[in-house]
């Protein structure tokens, strides 16, 4: 019996775009769910405190230069370890900087291939109204600065999916989406299933 390739699904998008919702439901059919906030929450807040920053900080140089890289190293390590032991993985994180970095995308593909896995890049697309509503409703302290400086934050956020990933799969989570998210999840599962049974 031929074993189908494992899957490594990387789900990115702006905060509040629906990454966790999508990723969790995909993982229920694909494999292990690896969410950045779950993986890194404890050490992120401990390090921010050590650097004299509030636990809600996601904007300072201390966070961006010293803490953020460790978060992404941690989620990658957990993903690779699961592939090594034969589990497909679905990773959820903003991946805003990463998806726009051709070298990072290339090395992610290599990481997957080395462990016999197919790599899928997914971008959750959401409009400003959707983002603001979701971020406000989830009431997470890491969003404090965004909500207090919404216009500044949103002006700096990328509005379009990364164009450098030729096989990027875009999920439409805007208020005017032609297909609801449940149907898009079904379609996505059928799409990756057509390239082999779930790992």
Residue pairs with C-beta under 8 A, 6 or more apart in sequence:
4 196
4 197
4 198
4 199
5 116
5 117
5 118
5 195
5 196
5 199
6 31
6 83
6 86
6 87
6 88
6 89
6 112
6 115
6 116
6 117
6 118
6 199
7 30
7 31
7 88
7 89
7 90
7 117
7 118
7 120
7 192
7 198
7 199
8 79
8 83
8 88
8 89
8 91
8 108
8 111
8 112
8 115
8 117
8 118
8 119
8 120
9 23
9 26
9 30
9 88
9 89
9 90
9 91
9 120
9 122
9 192
10 91
10 93
10 95
10 99
10 108
10 119
10 120
10 121
10 122
11 19
11 22
11 23
11 26
11 90
11 91
11 92
11 93
11 95
11 122
11 124
12 19
12 93
12 94
12 95
12 96
12 98
12 99
12 121
12 122
12 123
12 124
13 19
13 94
13 95
13 123
13 124
13 125
13 126
14 94
14 96
14 124
14 126
14 131
14 157
14 158
15 94
15 131
15 135
15 143
15 146
16 126
16 130
16 131
16 132
16 133
16 134
16 135
16 138
17 124
17 125
17 126
17 130
17 131
17 134
17 173
18 124
18 126
18 134
18 171
18 173
18 181
19 92
19 93
19 94
19 124
20 35
20 37
20 92
21 181
22 92
22 122
22 124
22 171
22 173
22 181
22 185
23 33
23 35
23 90
23 91
23 92
24 33
24 35
24 92
25 185
26 90
26 185
26 188
26 189
27 33
27 89
27 90
29 189
29 198
30 88
30 90
30 189
30 192
30 198
30 199
31 82
31 87
31 88
31 89
31 90
31 198
31 199
32 82
32 87
32 88
32 89
32 90
33 89
33 90
33 92
34 75
34 78
34 79
34 82
34 89
34 90
34 91
34 92
35 91
35 92
35 93
36 71
36 72
36 75
36 91
36 92
36 93
36 94
37 142
39 71
39 74
39 75
39 78
40 70
40 71
40 74
40 75
43 70
43 74
44 55
44 67
44 70
44 71
45 55
47 66
47 67
47 70
48 54
48 55
48 57
48 62
48 63
48 67
49 55
51 62
51 66
51 67
52 62
53 60
53 62
53 63
55 141
55 142
56 141
56 142
56 143
56 144
56 145
57 63
57 145
58 142
58 145
58 146
59 145
71 93
72 93
72 98
75 91
75 93
76 111
78 89
79 89
79 91
79 111
80 111
80 115
82 88
82 89
83 89
83 111
83 112
83 115
83 116
83 117
84 115
86 199
87 199
88 117
88 198
88 199
96 157
96 158
98 104
98 105
98 108
99 105
99 121
99 123
99 162
99 164
99 165
99 168
100 158
100 162
100 164
102 164
105 121
105 164
105 165
108 119
108 121
109 119
111 119
112 118
112 119
113 119
117 199
118 192
118 195
118 196
120 167
120 169
120 192
121 165
121 167
121 168
121 169
122 168
122 169
122 170
122 171
122 188
123 161
123 162
123 168
123 169
123 170
123 171
124 171
124 173
125 161
125 170
125 171
125 172
125 173
125 174
126 134
126 173
126 174
127 174
127 175
127 176
128 154
129 175
130 173
130 174
130 175
131 154
132 150
132 154
135 143
135 146
135 147
136 143
136 147
145 153
146 153
161 168
161 170
162 168
169 188
169 191
171 181
171 184
171 188
172 178
172 179
172 184
173 181
177 184
179 187
